[in-house]
Amino acid sequence: MASLEGIRSIDELELAGKRVLIRVDYNVPLDGTRITDDERIVRSLPTIRHALEQGAKVILASHMGRPKGKPAAEFSLEPCGARLAELLSVEVLVPDDCLGDAARKVIADARKGQVVLLENLRFHAEEEKDDEGFARELAGLCDVYVNDAFGAAHRAHASVHALPRMMRERAMGFLLRDELTSLRRITDSPEKPFVAVLGGAKVADKLGVIEALFDRCSALCIGGAMANTLLAAQGLDLRASKIESDKLALGRSLIEQARARGVELLLPTDVVVATSPGATAGRTTEVTLLTEGEMALDIGPATVRAFGARIAAARTVFWNGPMGLFENPAFSRGTFGVAEALTTSPAFSVVGGGDSAAAVRAAGPDIAAKIGFISTGGGASLELLEGRVLPGVEALRLPPP
């Protein structure tokens, strides 16, 4: 992982009287207009409060969903503005667009203490095209640029890549700084034993991460549907379980790589099965004893204990991906069991965003509070682990004097 040399933090900038555009990540889940998880908004508050306290005129910019370059009411940031106003106890103004006369007028008229949240950047196709003209229009709205959107930092989009390179005064926010600092403890000489726990649906989605972890970790625990593919690669019949049948050779290769590199690879020995993901109860069985029509939807208690034992002995733990269909209470115990194991381990633990972060929060506030760091960016954290450069981070780096 690249160093942070040449990248300033927001508290190193003079903000008084300046228009400060903070790129946040408010791509939060919605049920209609109701936000079902406001974690990303909550995590942006320290940076916003700092800018307000320093006397800045605060302008926030974010994307939401995939509106395909056109305005769409269901992807409006209005619900985020309303929630932010509640959390900050300030008035949040949301213009009809992120550019043009509407945005310029709202920013110009904003009074001290008010916050401007620009409408969804992706209502313009130029955002995802990293268009310099679009970025230049955004640059005209501000004097200072701050990126606090780790969840978008792996995208070479206009607001995270083209825009900061146009701004002489640019920096990272507190959340982005915390994300990069915490993940460096995983990527740069992690304290051993280092245990990685991976879950989710597809081996192919995490191939680069798995191969990178082979160079660093002592043990790799794999659950979720991706474990089914690795078990099937060993010749087991997982019946109706979700399997990447075209990745069985890849699975065998990964198992052999782990053996060759001396990395302990732990796969489920028991699973919780049912004949439908919507079942209200499951049956625990050994991985060799599934019957016709059954599918593995969670890891079983023996596997939870085995994974927990490795986590308990670790000094560093990285976890990304649920162990099963945790959204259904019948298949949540494996995922929640791993989360609980993290809270009792002496290890520094990082949960790598996405569904695993949602799972930790679903396990309860006491669980989340005891974990070292919960990332807000699943894709970005995985790309860092792979050793990739994040465009949104590199764009903040100042040229050498």
C-alpha positions as CSV (number, residue, x, y, z in Angstrom):
1,M,0.0,0.0,0.0
2,A,1.3,3.4,-1.0
3,S,2.4,5.8,1.8
4,L,0.4,8.9,2.7
5,E,3.4,11.1,2.1
6,G,2.3,14.3,0.3
7,I,-1.3,13.9,1.2
8,R,-2.6,16.4,3.6
9,S,-5.4,16.1,6.2
10,I,-8.2,18.6,6.5
11,D,-6.8,19.8,9.8
12,E,-3.7,21.0,8.0
13,L,-5.6,23.5,5.9
14,E,-6.8,27.0,6.5
15,L,-10.6,26.9,6.1
16,A,-11.9,30.1,7.6
17,G,-14.1,32.0,5.1
18,K,-13.5,29.5,2.3
19,R,-16.0,27.4,0.3
20,V,-15.0,23.8,1.2
21,L,-16.3,21.0,-1.0
22,I,-16.3,17.7,0.9
23,R,-16.8,14.6,-1.3
24,V,-18.7,12.2,1.0
25,D,-20.2,8.8,0.4
26,Y,-23.9,9.0,1.1
27,N,-24.7,6.0,-1.1
28,V,-26.9,4.6,1.7
29,P,-29.6,1.9,1.5
30,L,-33.2,3.2,1.1
31,D,-36.6,1.8,1.7
32,G,-38.5,4.3,-0.4
33,T,-37.4,7.5,1.2
34,R,-36.4,6.0,4.5
35,I,-32.7,5.4,5.2
36,T,-32.3,1.9,6.6
37,D,-28.6,2.3,7.5
38,D,-27.2,5.8,8.1
39,E,-23.7,4.6,9.1
40,R,-21.9,6.4,6.2
41,I,-23.6,9.7,7.1
42,V,-22.7,9.3,10.8
43,R,-19.1,8.6,9.9
44,S,-18.9,11.8,7.9
45,L,-19.9,14.0,10.8
46,P,-16.4,14.7,12.4
47,T,-15.0,16.1,9.1
48,I,-18.1,18.2,8.5
49,R,-18.1,19.5,12.1
50,H,-14.5,20.5,11.9
51,A,-15.0,22.5,8.7
52,L,-18.0,24.3,10.2
53,E,-16.1,25.0,13.4
54,Q,-13.2,26.5,11.4
55,G,-15.6,28.9,9.7
56,A,-15.9,27.3,6.3
57,K,-18.9,27.3,4.0
58,V,-19.5,23.6,3.7
59,I,-20.6,22.0,0.4
60,L,-21.1,18.3,0.3
61,A,-21.1,16.1,-2.9
62,S,-22.0,12.5,-3.3
63,H,-23.5,9.9,-5.6
64,M,-26.5,7.7,-4.9
65,G,-27.2,4.4,-6.7
66,R,-27.1,4.0,-10.4
67,P,-29.4,6.5,-12.1
68,K,-27.6,6.1,-15.5
69,G,-26.7,9.7,-16.0
70,K,-30.3,11.1,-15.7
71,P,-32.3,12.6,-12.8
72,A,-34.4,10.1,-11.0
73,A,-36.5,10.9,-7.9
74,E,-35.7,7.5,-6.3
75,F,-32.0,8.4,-6.3
76,S,-32.3,11.9,-4.8
77,L,-30.1,12.9,-1.9
78,E,-33.0,14.7,-0.2
79,P,-33.4,11.9,2.4
80,C,-29.7,12.1,3.2
81,G,-30.0,15.9,3.6
82,A,-32.9,15.4,6.0
83,R,-31.0,12.9,8.1
84,L,-27.9,15.0,8.1
85,A,-29.9,17.9,9.4
86,E,-31.1,15.8,12.3
87,L,-27.7,14.5,13.2
88,L,-25.9,17.9,12.9
89,S,-28.8,20.1,14.2
90,V,-28.2,22.5,11.3
91,E,-30.2,23.4,8.2
92,V,-29.1,21.4,5.2
93,L,-29.9,22.9,1.8
94,V,-30.3,20.6,-1.2
95,P,-30.3,22.4,-4.6
96,D,-32.1,20.8,-7.6
97,D,-28.8,20.0,-9.3
98,C,-25.1,19.7,-8.4
99,L,-24.2,22.2,-11.1
100,G,-25.6,25.3,-12.8
101,D,-27.4,28.4,-11.5
102,A,-29.4,26.5,-8.8
103,A,-26.2,25.2,-7.1
104,R,-24.3,28.4,-7.4
105,K,-27.2,30.5,-6.0
106,V,-27.8,28.1,-3.0
107,I,-24.1,28.1,-2.2
108,A,-23.8,31.9,-2.5
109,D,-26.9,32.5,-0.3
110,A,-26.0,29.9,2.4
111,R,-25.6,31.5,5.8
112,K,-23.0,30.7,8.4
113,G,-23.7,27.3,10.0
114,Q,-25.8,26.0,7.1
115,V,-24.6,23.1,5.0
116,V,-25.2,22.6,1.2
117,L,-25.6,19.1,0.0
118,L,-25.4,19.0,-3.8
119,E,-27.9,16.8,-5.6
120,N,-26.7,13.4,-6.9
121,L,-23.5,13.6,-8.9
122,R,-24.6,10.7,-11.0
123,F,-27.5,12.5,-12.4
124,H,-24.8,13.6,-14.9
125,A,-23.2,10.9,-17.0
126,E,-20.0,12.9,-17.0
127,E,-19.4,11.9,-13.3
128,E,-18.7,8.3,-14.0
129,K,-16.7,9.2,-17.2
130,D,-14.2,11.2,-15.2
131,D,-15.0,14.1,-17.4
132,E,-12.7,17.1,-16.9
133,G,-15.3,19.6,-18.1
134,F,-17.7,18.4,-15.4
135,A,-15.0,18.4,-12.8
136,R,-14.1,22.0,-13.8
137,E,-17.7,23.1,-13.2
138,L,-17.5,21.5,-9.7
139,A,-14.2,23.2,-9.1
140,G,-15.9,26.6,-9.8
141,L,-18.1,26.0,-6.7
142,C,-15.3,25.8,-4.2
143,D,-11.9,27.0,-2.9
144,V,-10.9,23.8,-1.1
145,Y,-11.5,20.2,-1.9
146,V,-11.6,17.4,0.7
147,N,-12.2,13.7,0.0
148,D,-13.9,11.8,2.8
149,A,-15.5,9.2,0.6
150,F,-13.4,6.0,1.0
151,G,-16.2,3.9,-0.4
152,A,-15.7,5.8,-3.8
153,A,-11.9,6.2,-3.7
154,H,-11.3,3.2,-5.9
155,R,-13.3,4.8,-8.7
156,A,-11.7,7.1,-11.3
157,H,-14.8,9.3,-11.4
158,A,-14.8,13.1,-11.9
159,S,-15.5,14.1,-8.3
160,V,-12.8,11.9,-6.8
161,H,-10.2,11.8,-9.5
162,A,-10.4,14.7,-12.0
163,L,-11.6,17.4,-9.6
164,P,-8.9,17.1,-6.8
165,R,-6.1,17.4,-9.4
166,M,-7.6,20.8,-10.4
167,M,-7.6,22.1,-6.8
168,R,-4.4,23.6,-5.3
169,E,-5.9,23.2,-1.8
170,R,-6.9,19.6,-1.4
171,A,-6.8,17.1,1.5
172,M,-8.3,13.9,2.9
173,G,-11.0,14.1,5.6
174,F,-10.8,12.3,9.0
175,L,-12.8,9.2,7.8
176,L,-10.6,8.7,4.8
177,R,-7.5,9.2,6.9
178,D,-8.8,6.6,9.5
179,E,-9.6,4.1,6.8
180,L,-6.2,4.3,5.2
181,T,-4.3,4.3,8.5
182,S,-6.3,1.2,9.8
183,L,-5.9,-0.7,6.6
184,R,-2.1,0.0,6.5
185,R,-2.0,-2.2,9.6
186,I,-3.3,-5.0,7.5
187,T,-1.4,-4.4,4.3
188,D,2.0,-3.3,5.7
189,S,3.7,-6.0,7.9
190,P,0.7,-7.1,9.9
191,E,1.4,-8.4,13.4
192,K,1.4,-12.2,13.3
193,P,-0.4,-14.5,13.6
194,F,-2.6,-12.8,10.9
195,V,-5.9,-14.5,10.3
196,A,-8.2,-13.6,7.4
197,V,-11.9,-14.5,7.2
198,L,-13.6,-14.3,3.9
199,G,-17.2,-15.0,2.9
200,G,-19.7,-13.9,0.4
201,A,-20.9,-15.5,-2.9
202,K,-18.1,-15.8,-5.4
203,V,-14.5,-17.0,-5.3
204,A,-13.9,-15.2,-8.6
205,D,-14.8,-11.8,-6.9
206,K,-12.1,-12.2,-4.3
207,L,-9.4,-14.1,-6.3
208,G,-7.0,-11.2,-6.1
209,V,-7.5,-10.7,-2.4
210,I,-7.1,-14.4,-1.7
211,E,-3.8,-14.5,-3.6
212,A,-2.6,-11.4,-1.9
213,L,-3.5,-12.8,1.5
214,F,-1.5,-15.9,0.9
215,D,1.6,-13.7,1.0
216,R,0.7,-12.3,4.4
217,C,-1.7,-14.4,6.5
218,S,-1.1,-17.4,8.7
219,A,-4.6,-18.8,8.3
220,L,-7.5,-18.2,5.9
221,C,-11.0,-19.1,7.0
222,I,-13.5,-19.2,4.2
223,G,-17.3,-19.4,4.6
224,G,-20.4,-18.4,2.7
225,A,-21.2,-19.6,-0.8
226,M,-17.6,-19.2,-1.9
227,A,-16.7,-22.0,0.5
228,N,-19.2,-24.2,-1.3
229,T,-17.2,-23.9,-4.5
230,L,-14.0,-24.8,-2.7
231,L,-15.6,-27.8,-1.1
232,A,-17.1,-28.9,-4.4
233,A,-13.6,-28.6,-5.9
234,Q,-12.5,-31.3,-3.4
235,G,-15.2,-33.6,-4.8
236,L,-18.0,-33.0,-2.2
237,D,-21.6,-33.1,-3.3
238,L,-23.2,-29.9,-2.0
239,R,-26.5,-30.8,-3.6
240,A,-28.6,-27.7,-4.3
241,S,-26.1,-25.3,-2.8
242,K,-24.9,-22.3,-4.7
243,I,-21.7,-23.2,-6.5
244,E,-19.5,-21.7,-9.2
245,S,-19.3,-24.8,-11.3
246,D,-17.0,-23.1,-13.8
247,K,-14.5,-22.3,-11.1
248,L,-13.8,-25.7,-9.7
249,A,-10.3,-25.9,-11.3
250,L,-9.6,-22.5,-9.8
251,G,-10.7,-23.7,-6.4
252,R,-8.3,-26.7,-6.6
253,S,-5.5,-24.3,-7.6
254,L,-6.2,-22.1,-4.6
255,I,-6.2,-25.0,-2.2
256,E,-2.9,-26.2,-3.6
257,Q,-1.4,-22.6,-3.4
258,A,-2.4,-22.4,0.3
259,R,-0.7,-25.8,0.9
260,A,2.5,-24.8,-1.0
261,R,2.8,-21.5,0.9
262,G,2.2,-22.9,4.3
263,V,-1.1,-21.1,4.9
264,E,-3.7,-23.0,6.9
265,L,-6.9,-23.0,4.9
266,L,-10.0,-23.7,6.9
267,L,-13.2,-24.6,5.2
268,P,-16.6,-25.5,6.8
269,T,-16.9,-29.0,8.3
270,D,-20.6,-28.5,9.1
271,V,-23.3,-26.2,7.6
272,V,-26.9,-25.2,8.2
273,V,-29.1,-26.3,5.4
274,A,-32.6,-25.9,4.1
275,T,-34.5,-26.4,0.8
276,S,-35.1,-22.7,0.3
277,P,-33.4,-19.4,1.3
278,G,-36.7,-18.3,2.7
279,A,-37.0,-21.2,5.2
280,T,-37.7,-20.2,8.8
281,A,-35.5,-22.9,10.2
282,G,-32.5,-24.9,9.1
283,R,-30.9,-28.3,9.8
284,T,-27.2,-28.6,10.9
285,T,-25.3,-31.3,9.1
286,E,-21.7,-32.3,8.2
287,V,-20.7,-31.0,4.8
288,T,-20.6,-34.7,3.5
289,L,-24.2,-35.4,4.5
290,L,-26.5,-33.0,2.6
291,T,-29.5,-34.7,1.1
292,E,-31.3,-34.1,-2.2
293,G,-32.7,-30.5,-2.6
294,E,-30.8,-29.1,0.4
295,M,-28.5,-26.1,0.2
296,A,-25.9,-24.8,2.6
297,L,-27.0,-21.3,3.8
298,D,-24.7,-20.8,6.9
299,I,-21.7,-22.3,8.5
300,G,-22.4,-24.7,11.4
301,P,-21.5,-24.4,15.1
302,A,-18.4,-26.7,14.8
303,T,-17.0,-24.4,12.0
304,V,-17.8,-21.3,14.1
305,R,-15.7,-22.8,16.9
306,A,-12.9,-23.7,14.6
307,F,-12.8,-20.2,13.0
308,G,-13.2,-18.7,16.5
309,A,-10.1,-20.6,17.8
310,R,-7.9,-19.2,15.0
311,I,-9.3,-15.7,15.7
312,A,-8.6,-16.0,19.4
313,A,-5.0,-16.9,18.8
314,A,-4.4,-14.1,16.3
315,R,-2.8,-10.7,16.6
316,T,-4.3,-9.3,13.4
317,V,-7.7,-10.2,11.8
318,F,-9.3,-9.1,8.6
319,W,-12.9,-10.1,7.8
320,N,-14.8,-9.5,4.6
321,G,-18.0,-11.2,3.7
322,P,-20.8,-12.9,5.6
323,M,-20.7,-16.6,6.5
324,G,-24.2,-17.2,5.2
325,L,-27.6,-15.6,4.5
326,F,-27.4,-13.5,7.7
327,E,-30.4,-11.4,6.7
328,N,-32.6,-14.4,7.5
329,P,-32.4,-15.1,11.3
330,A,-32.4,-18.8,10.6
331,F,-29.0,-18.5,8.9
332,S,-27.4,-15.7,10.9
333,R,-25.7,-17.6,13.7
334,G,-22.5,-18.3,11.8
335,T,-21.9,-14.7,10.8
336,F,-22.8,-13.4,14.2
337,G,-20.6,-16.0,15.8
338,V,-17.6,-14.8,13.9
339,A,-18.4,-11.2,14.9
340,E,-18.6,-12.3,18.5
341,A,-15.2,-14.1,18.2
342,L,-13.6,-10.8,17.0
343,T,-14.8,-9.0,20.2
344,T,-13.1,-11.4,22.5
345,S,-9.8,-11.7,20.6
346,P,-6.8,-9.6,21.5
347,A,-6.2,-9.0,17.8
348,F,-6.4,-5.7,16.0
349,S,-9.4,-6.4,13.8
350,V,-10.7,-4.8,10.6
351,V,-14.0,-5.5,9.1
352,G,-13.8,-4.7,5.4
353,G,-17.1,-2.9,4.7
354,G,-20.0,-4.0,2.5
355,D,-22.2,-6.8,3.8
356,S,-19.8,-7.8,6.5
357,A,-20.0,-4.3,8.0
358,A,-23.8,-4.5,7.8
359,A,-23.7,-7.9,9.5
360,V,-21.6,-6.6,12.4
361,R,-24.1,-3.8,13.0
362,A,-26.9,-6.3,12.8
363,A,-25.2,-8.4,15.5
364,G,-25.7,-5.5,17.9
365,P,-24.1,-2.2,19.0
366,D,-22.1,-3.9,21.7
367,I,-20.4,-6.1,19.1
368,A,-19.6,-3.3,16.7
369,A,-18.2,-1.1,19.5
370,K,-15.6,-3.8,20.4
371,I,-14.2,-4.3,16.9
372,G,-11.0,-2.4,16.0
373,F,-12.2,-0.8,12.8
374,I,-15.2,-1.2,10.6
375,S,-14.6,0.1,7.0
376,T,-17.2,2.0,5.0
377,G,-15.9,0.7,1.7
378,G,-16.0,-3.0,0.8
379,G,-14.6,-2.7,-2.8
380,A,-12.1,-0.1,-1.8
381,S,-10.7,-2.1,1.1
382,L,-10.4,-5.2,-1.0
383,E,-8.5,-3.3,-3.7
384,L,-6.1,-2.0,-1.2
385,L,-5.5,-5.5,0.1
386,E,-4.8,-6.6,-3.5
387,G,-2.1,-3.9,-3.6
388,R,-3.9,-1.7,-6.2
389,V,-3.6,2.1,-6.3
390,L,-6.8,4.0,-5.4
391,P,-7.4,6.8,-7.9
392,G,-9.2,9.0,-5.4
393,V,-6.3,8.7,-2.9
394,E,-3.5,9.3,-5.4
395,A,-5.3,12.4,-6.8
396,L,-4.9,14.0,-3.3
397,R,-1.1,13.6,-3.4
398,L,0.8,16.9,-3.9
399,P,3.7,17.0,-6.3
400,P,7.1,17.0,-4.6
401,P,8.4,20.6,-4.0
